[in-house]
């Protein structure tokens, strides 16, 4: 496969995207960036940001480990989701947890979707805090994640849900 080099007159943003893509590609080819990897990426080391302080809590170096597992904001979001699901989320090792979920296919799909949505929305909040100086309360973000997923599951699998799964899904309490 031929390497793409951005034109010299392309924007700074496009050149930076291509640079990060190349770094990710190199890391992946060297087996440094796999699901099993314990090495967390630091955006400052890659030259993506100048200040590597967490944009949400401003208490630690921002890397993937901190942002999604150790940041107090992320912890509060995941704890609120745990309360509403009545199911513990082993935040110390989310990737291993994804592979061994108990329950029906629907429950596994919903739990994976919740994890993916939490990661997406936490990253989105990080970007909103940087670019728009906005940050939702963790409880409000967790509420949004679960509401979005309940509506999606009901819309996608309306007739394919058995009674046990329907009770489980309706039992997810969303009340602030």
N, C-alpha and C positions, 0 to 999 in steps of 0.2 A: 504494500500500500504506500502510495506516495505521500510525503509530508506536505501539508499546506502551510505556506507562509503568507501572512496578511500583507497586502500592499503597503509600501512605505507611507502613502498618503491616507491610510485608513485611520479611523479615530483611535484615541488612546484606549477607549473602552473595548473596542474590537481586538486590538493588539493584546490587551490584558487577558481577555477571554481566551484567546488562542494560546497565550503563554501558560495559563492555568491548565487548559486542556492538555498541553504537552507535558506539563508536570504530572498531571494525573495519569496520563498514558504511560509515562516512564515508570511511575511508582507501581502501576498495575502490572506492567511487563516485568518488573523486578520483584513481583509478588509482595510488595510492601503495602498495598492498599486492597486488602481482601476483607470479607466479613469477619474472618477469624483474627485479623490483625489487631493487636493491642496498641499499636502506635497510632496516636491521634494526630490529626493534621493541625498545624498552626498556621493561620493565614498570614501572620507577619513574616514567618520564615519563608513563605512563598512569594513575598513581595506584593501581596494583594492589598494589605492595609499597613499603615504606618504605626498606628497605636493598637496594640493587641489586648487592651483592657476590654473585658466583657461589656458590651453596649447596654445590657439589660440591668445587671446588678452592680457593675463597676467595681467589683471586689476581687476579681481574679483575671488571669490570662484567659482570653477567649480561644478555646479550641473545641473540637467536637465533643470531647469527653466532658469538659466543663459545661458547654452550652446545653447539651441534652441530658446530662446525668447529674451534675454537681451544682449547677446554678440554682439558687434558691427559688427563682421564678419557675424554672422547669420542674423542680421538685414539687412545688405547690400545685402546678397544673396536673402532673401525674398523680399526686395524692388525691386531688379532687376527683379525678377520673376513677381511681381505685374505689373511693367511697361510693360513687354512684353505681359502679359496676358490681360492687360487693365481691371483688376479685382482686387479689394482690398482684401488682405489677412488679416483677423483680428488676428494678431499675439498674441494679449493678451489672446486669448482663442481658440487655434487651434482645440482642441478636440470638443468643442461645434459647431464650424464652420463646421466641417466634417459632422455632422448629418443634417444640414439644407442648403445644397447647392441648389441653384436654377438651373433650366435648365433641359436638357434632361439627360437620363441615361448615354450617352456617356460623356457629360460635367461633370457630377458628378464623373464618373469613372476616367476621366482624372485629375480632380482637386484633388481627393484622391490620385491618383498615383503621382502627383506632390508633394503633401505634404509628402507622404511616401518617395519618392526619395530624397527630400530636407533633411529630417531627416537622412536618410541613408548616404547621401553624406557629410553632415556636420559632422556626427560622424566619417566618414572615414577620413575627413580632420583633425579632431582632432587627430586621431591615426597616420596619416602620419606626422603631426607636431611633435608628440612625438618620433616616432620610426625612421623616415627618415629625419627629419628636413625640410620637404617640406610643402608648403601651397599655393594652387592656389589663385589667386585674386578672390574676391567674384563674380565679373562679369563673369569671366571665368567659375567658378563653376556653376552659374545660367545658363549660356549658355549650358554647358554640360548636365545639368539636363533636360532642355527643348528640346534640340536636341535629347537626348536619348528617351524621352517620345514621341516626335512627330514620330520618326521612329518606335517605338514600336506600337503606336496606328495605324499608317498607315499599318503596317504589320499584325496586329491582326484583325483589323476591316475594311479591305480594301473595301469590298462590302457592309458592313452593315451600312455605314455612310450615313445619309440623306444629302440633299444639304445644309440645314441650318448649320448642324454640320460640314460639310466639309468646308464651308466658315469660320466658327469660328476657326476651327483648322488651316486652312491655314493663317488666320489672325494673329496668334501668331507670332509676329515679333521677329526674332532672328538676331540681327545685333550688332556687337561690333565695 
